[in-house]
Amino acid sequence: MEKNAKIYVAGHRGMVGSAIYRKLVKEGYTQLIIRTSSELDLRNQQDVADFFAAEKPEFVFLAAAKVGGIIANNTYRADFLYENLCIQNNVIHEAYKTGVTKLMFLGSSCIYPKLAPQPLKEDYLLTGLLEETNEPYAIAKIAGIKMCEAYRAQYNCNFISVMPTNLYGYNDNYHPQNSHVLPALIRKFHEAKVNGTAEVNIWGSGSPMREFLFADDLAEACYFLMQNYNEAGFLNIGTGVDLSIKDLALLIKRVIGFAGELTFDSSKPDGTPRKLMDVAKLHALGWKHKIELEEGIKLAYLDFLAKHI
């Protein structure tokens, strides 16, 4: 990508898109194209067609999506399926029609079967049943991967897909019901510390294993792959290291300085027992994450304090 290339970052105000946008600014790109959701509704086919025809971006980072945690995914099942399919279909198809040089589609680790062997290799896609609570979102993301592969096969489009592990970082969502586990715990422990609460209750048993990648590390990986990866198969992006939800809670508790106790509500769903990415292909290409979990949680907590308190 030349420094004056026209680059469209879809979803630039979200955690992932904003990290990619910051990375491109830092690297000196001068023609970044962005639109808020109020300026451009990616669910609207005609609006997206008009936008691509007018702007003609050369490169596209497709980071726009309807996202949320277990409750949101399970409650708004139709919305998660319909809206994500609309966004993907419109952007990928118009990228093809207007001759975009290269597009990167960002998916999610939830595409893998619930009980797939660990760590999760790219080859395990579609080898078993999905986790029920976020099945609609996962199906949408799988469709996005297959769409990129189909446009590559039929039209020779250089459309690539990457599957990030669980993400956290700047501009995360800290909503009490609709956030993911790590930002939800940051908020819970902060509020408990401020209010002098004796204990913090954690959803589920605490036993599920999860892997976490700081969003700015993901942006570094996306930038690297946009310039160095042009293959049909999608790539995992992660750290290759996981920990239990209980250990995550203890780490966040320590970072925030909460002095009370932890309890676990086993009546709440755990989700997938383990979700560790196999990142051997990514490492073989020459990229590895830099921000370790404790450092990343400290950075995320400072961002939470700056924007939500």
Disulfide bonds with the S-S distance in Angstrom:
none
